[in-house]
């Protein structure tokens, strides 16, 4: 349990450090390299378009990250305490998290990168957090590849060029052909690639569970759920204003679960 609580502190710090490093690289390396094109129009320069798009992705990723933490799943006080009291709660929809030390409604899983449980209140923000984190990482990887290609005169036309970049760069780094900043960017390329794919896969997996009306906790326990139309399952999580929430980080408004809590 001590290791889990320690991971609950280290993982959010790791995510915030990666976010800070990504922002610094974008601001001080990638954007200045795009400003060197004198033929581009000032209004629609590559640096301006790149900066605006990256700001949109990072704002949504960090905004939904904060909302996941703020909008914790419902803490059911009546279900806390002894095992006899917890036995009164319906197991398919509630779960006692040992890390958070509380019972949550429609518990899905505990996310160590947010240090919080994912349930009925913050599922929508968690999925959007995974989506925009994946897009921000993959977009940063593309910008980093363009930067490395321009600085080191490396062509990525061959499909295996990216796979052989790391071992080749390591040997050139120890020989002095590749400098420290370029080597750091190359290492970040693979980290962005790994995080982007992991978040994309996790987002797709969560969407599939939502379409089925299930949670990861129910799948892990083998709990059968009542079959419902997939549109109703989506609306319960994303609400009726899903398009607005897709563009701007906001709380889960317009959903059936929010209305039930307000009554």
Legacy VTK file of the C-alpha trace (Angstrom):
# vtk DataFile Version 3.0
C-alpha trace
ASCII
DATASET POLYDATA
POINTS 263 float
0.000 0.000 0.000
2.891 2.364 0.720
4.236 1.768 -2.783
0.840 2.570 -4.298
0.547 5.791 -2.321
4.064 6.752 -3.372
3.192 6.052 -7.002
0.101 8.208 -6.540
2.443 11.152 -5.859
5.268 10.382 -8.286
3.088 9.750 -11.352
1.381 13.203 -11.383
4.775 14.861 -10.857
6.148 12.861 -13.798
3.264 13.963 -16.030
3.684 17.626 -15.081
7.447 17.443 -15.737
6.872 15.947 -19.191
4.317 18.667 -19.921
6.745 21.401 -18.845
9.592 19.963 -20.916
7.310 19.682 -23.958
6.186 23.297 -23.598
9.795 24.525 -23.266
10.927 22.599 -26.348
7.996 23.889 -28.368
8.587 27.484 -27.289
12.369 27.714 -27.484
13.328 25.193 -30.201
10.498 24.237 -32.550
8.785 27.630 -32.906
12.016 29.623 -33.494
13.082 27.152 -36.184
9.791 27.754 -38.017
10.204 31.538 -37.949
13.264 31.312 -40.163
11.124 30.925 -43.317
11.061 34.446 -44.874
8.717 33.474 -47.714
5.764 32.716 -45.423
3.107 35.358 -44.882
3.167 36.974 -41.461
-0.522 36.295 -40.794
-0.392 32.609 -41.701
3.216 31.803 -40.876
4.034 28.187 -39.933
5.148 29.314 -36.482
1.829 31.042 -35.779
-0.276 28.125 -37.020
1.858 25.608 -35.159
1.764 27.626 -31.949
-2.014 28.104 -32.104
-2.686 24.422 -32.756
-0.311 23.235 -30.039
-1.849 25.729 -27.602
-5.302 24.333 -28.405
-4.166 20.746 -27.777
-2.212 21.501 -24.610
-4.986 23.699 -23.159
-7.550 20.938 -23.605
-5.197 18.278 -22.249
-4.222 20.233 -19.121
-7.736 21.655 -18.662
-9.351 18.230 -18.633
-6.510 16.978 -16.422
-7.429 19.585 -13.808
-11.135 18.744 -14.138
-10.438 15.038 -13.597
-8.776 15.936 -10.298
-11.374 18.488 -9.204
-14.435 16.431 -10.137
-13.740 13.423 -7.968
-16.216 10.542 -8.055
-19.016 10.637 -5.511
-17.790 9.836 -2.023
-20.513 7.639 -0.535
-20.216 8.189 3.216
-22.924 5.648 3.969
-20.815 2.908 2.431
-17.635 3.674 4.351
-16.572 2.112 7.598
-16.854 -1.534 8.480
-17.203 -4.382 6.016
-20.826 -4.814 7.083
-21.657 -1.244 6.074
-19.841 -1.591 2.745
-21.804 -4.770 2.065
-24.993 -2.705 1.922
-23.782 -0.899 -1.222
-24.536 -2.443 -4.614
-21.238 -3.983 -5.810
-21.832 -3.517 -9.565
-21.950 0.278 -9.239
-19.742 1.047 -6.230
-16.226 0.122 -5.201
-13.974 0.897 -2.257
-10.598 2.220 -3.434
-7.787 1.435 -1.015
-5.564 4.208 -2.373
-8.212 6.942 -2.035
-9.779 5.275 1.038
-13.338 5.967 -0.145
-16.249 4.388 -1.968
-16.953 5.740 -5.461
-20.014 5.471 -7.676
-19.583 3.615 -10.994
-15.912 3.082 -10.249
-13.863 2.414 -13.374
-10.252 2.423 -12.155
-7.744 4.436 -10.160
-5.539 6.648 -12.350
-2.138 7.217 -10.783
-1.223 9.978 -13.250
-4.067 12.093 -11.879
-3.888 10.679 -8.364
-7.633 10.178 -8.434
-10.323 7.588 -9.051
-12.193 7.623 -12.364
-15.941 7.241 -12.035
-19.256 8.733 -13.026
-18.318 12.374 -12.371
-15.033 12.614 -14.250
-15.129 9.847 -16.877
-15.844 12.287 -19.701
-12.979 14.590 -18.720
-10.660 11.609 -18.364
-11.379 10.394 -21.899
-10.832 13.886 -23.318
-7.630 14.151 -21.275
-6.354 10.929 -22.860
-7.434 12.067 -26.330
-5.758 15.473 -26.244
-2.661 14.161 -24.470
-2.255 11.624 -27.263
-2.728 14.291 -29.945
-0.352 16.724 -28.221
2.363 14.065 -27.879
2.057 12.817 -31.450
1.988 16.377 -32.787
5.073 17.250 -30.727
6.769 14.169 -32.160
6.019 15.346 -35.718
7.364 18.826 -34.911
10.430 17.277 -33.294
11.063 15.068 -36.321
10.905 18.160 -38.550
13.361 19.958 -36.256
15.836 17.046 -36.161
15.530 16.605 -39.916
16.457 20.255 -40.468
19.228 20.453 -37.868
20.969 17.125 -38.546
20.006 16.883 -42.258
18.363 13.490 -41.731
15.775 12.161 -44.148
12.794 10.262 -42.749
11.502 9.159 -46.144
12.461 5.548 -45.417
9.975 3.759 -43.098
12.764 2.410 -40.874
14.504 5.769 -40.468
12.689 6.558 -37.225
13.384 3.108 -35.753
17.121 3.360 -36.435
17.380 7.001 -35.325
18.014 6.273 -31.646
20.874 3.733 -31.920
22.534 5.764 -34.656
22.227 8.984 -32.661
23.649 7.380 -29.514
26.798 6.306 -31.342
27.126 9.744 -32.944
26.560 11.446 -29.596
29.523 9.684 -27.983
31.641 10.503 -31.031
30.713 14.179 -30.813
28.711 14.395 -34.052
25.414 14.950 -32.219
25.197 17.618 -29.508
23.396 17.322 -26.192
20.251 19.355 -27.081
19.683 17.370 -30.278
20.159 14.086 -28.397
17.658 15.191 -25.759
15.087 16.008 -28.455
15.640 12.585 -30.035
14.986 10.878 -26.693
11.830 12.955 -26.291
10.641 11.821 -29.732
10.431 8.229 -28.546
8.861 9.255 -25.252
6.175 11.282 -27.066
5.583 8.362 -29.402
5.137 5.906 -26.515
2.872 8.198 -24.476
0.827 9.136 -27.543
0.166 5.526 -28.517
-0.569 4.483 -24.924
-3.084 7.306 -24.401
-4.710 6.645 -27.783
-5.120 2.953 -27.003
-6.468 3.677 -23.540
-8.927 6.228 -24.958
-10.220 3.744 -27.536
-10.565 1.053 -24.876
-12.575 3.368 -22.614
-14.849 4.391 -25.487
-15.511 0.748 -26.281
-16.487 0.087 -22.666
-18.795 3.124 -22.683
-20.534 1.888 -25.820
-21.169 -1.395 -24.004
-22.317 0.397 -20.843
-19.530 -1.158 -18.775
-16.666 -0.044 -16.571
-13.237 -1.613 -16.228
-14.091 -2.633 -12.667
-17.206 -4.504 -13.861
-15.233 -6.248 -16.597
-12.525 -7.249 -14.117
-15.115 -8.660 -11.685
-17.159 -10.325 -14.432
-20.305 -8.349 -13.598
-23.030 -8.575 -16.230
-24.711 -5.287 -17.179
-28.110 -4.614 -18.639
-28.055 -4.143 -22.395
-28.929 -0.589 -23.454
-28.659 1.351 -26.731
-25.141 2.599 -27.341
-26.405 6.138 -27.974
-27.884 6.270 -24.476
-24.613 5.028 -22.986
-22.667 7.748 -24.800
-25.113 10.457 -23.783
-24.911 9.386 -20.145
-21.150 10.034 -20.140
-20.684 12.877 -22.643
-24.022 14.654 -22.235
-25.991 16.585 -24.826
-23.386 19.362 -25.150
-20.618 16.977 -26.173
-19.395 19.188 -29.035
-18.813 22.176 -26.756
-16.964 20.003 -24.281
-14.859 18.596 -27.100
-13.536 22.061 -27.957
-13.380 23.685 -24.507
-12.470 22.013 -21.191
-15.617 22.042 -19.089
-17.474 19.984 -16.503
-19.813 17.176 -17.514
-22.935 19.260 -18.144
-26.137 18.126 -19.787
-25.739 14.450 -18.901
-28.302 12.275 -17.173
-25.967 11.579 -14.260
-25.511 15.310 -13.619
-29.266 15.848 -13.578
-29.774 13.008 -11.138
-27.231 14.479 -8.731
-28.871 17.891 -8.882
-32.274 16.494 -7.845
LINES 1 264
263 0 1 2 3 4 5 6 7 8 9 10 11 12 13 14 15 16 17 18 19 20 21 22 23 24 25 26 27 28 29 30 31 32 33 34 35 36 37 38 39 40 41 42 43 44 45 46 47 48 49 50 51 52 53 54 55 56 57 58 59 60 61 62 63 64 65 66 67 68 69 70 71 72 73 74 75 76 77 78 79 80 81 82 83 84 85 86 87 88 89 90 91 92 93 94 95 96 97 98 99 100 101 102 103 104 105 106 107 108 109 110 111 112 113 114 115 116 117 118 119 120 121 122 123 124 125 126 127 128 129 130 131 132 133 134 135 136 137 138 139 140 141 142 143 144 145 146 147 148 149 150 151 152 153 154 155 156 157 158 159 160 161 162 163 164 165 166 167 168 169 170 171 172 173 174 175 176 177 178 179 180 181 182 183 184 185 186 187 188 189 190 191 192 193 194 195 196 197 198 199 200 201 202 203 204 205 206 207 208 209 210 211 212 213 214 215 216 217 218 219 220 221 222 223 224 225 226 227 228 229 230 231 232 233 234 235 236 237 238 239 240 241 242 243 244 245 246 247 248 249 250 251 252 253 254 255 256 257 258 259 260 261 262
